[in-house]
Each structure stands twice: as structure tokens, then as C-alpha cells.
């Protein structure tokens, strides 16, 4: 069978996305597992290739052509003047085309022309400048796919964390938590692991919200009133979910291999331990979409853009994960 076809969005032209894309896509080990195409800008990608002294050539992909190893293939969604997209900041021309890369790649994956989307970093400021009413990739892509409920997971080889709430204040996150939200998060996580991770019965650990998981109600009752009923509903349907566990210990147990994934109630409770151990190679995955989407787990890094020092490790991991997910989806 042919290798999975991945649509790689270039990200903000002024950030490190083009640089890490050149470094990652020139690697023989990536060419061995997928056929990537960059949805971006030919001139920007060639600027990045020269900057990082990339061995592979950067070429436009003609309609109907099949990507081959040794070349970085670009679907030229834009044709920017390099002077209009300097390193180190978001610009209005860059913001508008960044949104177009995401639209074009998502459309091609949704239609089946490509098998997964892998996204390089953008900024919330850029999306706002482009008139996109969403704070990030996750919500933007979900809206294009017509999906109401998605779950963000950050993953590495040793630890995977799914989040019940994401980019809201801590006060609002706690107010949002109810049994249906927690139950939906567990169910989406379970379905994702069964379909894309090759795990027949994923071991899902559910973290509590309060210190010591509430200590029997001494430090809060969300564990008994919200989280435990959600877990019980999932268990009744054969999902291997357990908890709620104290948040200060469950990640250590998962890191040691006792669980496949931890469901955390809030953004920082889940991502602080994840980024401690997978800061360089973590992958952002959107679960619950009708398409496969992975992403780097870092931002545009404007402070080092144009300095040829950005690590491609997170993008390499995102490409590998997307390729593996696409292969698993093919197997059904």
C-alpha cells in the first residue's frame, strides 16, 4: 500500500514553522513512513530551506503528482513577497494566508484527497487579524468539520493527557465541569484510542479536580458529585475508566505504564506534568474530529525565528503519530 498522505500546514510565515518543516520533511525516516505535502508558500519555504541548509529541494506539487522522497513538496496556497513577512512577528499578509493554509488542508483531508492534517504553529493574534472567530487550530478545524465536541490530548511516548477543559480561566473551567462534560471527554478518548491507537480497551485514568481528589469531601465535592458518576456511566458501557485519582500522584503512575491516558479536568493540571517530560517531543492531538489532526506542541517562537535554531522534534513526532493513526484507520 502507498504511504499515508499528510497535509502539513506551514504556520505563520514569520515564525519557526517553515524552518522546522524543512528540517523534519528532509529526514529519510519521515519519508519512510509518510508522503507529506506542505500547504504554504513556495518562497517562504525556500527561504527557510536556505536558512537551515536543508539538503532536500523545495518544489511545487503539481495536480495529480505523487510526493516522493528527497524533495519537500509544497502546495502553493499563497505567493507572498518575502519583504512583507519578516521573521519574528505576525503580519497582516501572513495572518490571512495562514488561515488559508488551514482551510485548504482541512478541506483536502475532509474530502479524502489527503489522510491527515499536521499543523505548524500559528498565533491567536494572527487568526484574529484574519477575521477567524476562533482562538486556535482546534476550534477552527472543528468548526470547518461541523464537529461540536472535541477533546485536546497532548501525547508523548511515556505520557498522554486528555483535557476536559482547555483555554478558559481556571474559575470558568471549574464552573464548566459537570458530569456530561466529563463523561463525553472519557467516551471520546476511549473511541479515539480504539480507532487510531490500536488499543482494544484503553486504560483511562481520570484525575480529580481537588487536592487529594477531594479527600472524601473535605476539600470539595466535585469528585463525588461530578466525576465519579461520569466514570460509572462509562464503565457500564464497557469502558475501562477508573478514578477519580489524586492529581498529584496519577501522572507518575501513568508515566510508569499503569495507564494508557490520563483525563485531567483543567489545562494546567494536565499539561504541567506532560510538558515536564515531553517538552521537546510532545504532540497535540484533536480527538473527536471526523479527520486526523496532530500538531506541534509549541508556539511560533518569534524570538528565535530566522536563527536556524528551532528544534523539529515535536513536528517529527506529530508526523509520525499522524502517519500511524492514518495506517490504523486504514486497517479499520
Secondary structure by P-SEA (a helix, b strand, c coil): cccbbbbbbbcccccaaaaaaaaaaacaaaaacccccccccaaaaaaaaaaacccbbbbbbccccccccccccccccccccccccccccccaaaaaaaaaaaaaaaaaaaaccccbbbbcbbbaaaaaaaccccccaaaaaaaaacccbbbbbbbcccbbbbbccccccaaaaaaaccaaaaaaaaaaaaaaaaccccccccbbbbbbcccccccccccccccccccaaaaaaaaaaccccccccccccaaaaaaaccccbbbbccccccccccccccccbbbbbbccccbbbbbbcccccccccccccccaaaaaaaaaaaaaaaaaaaac
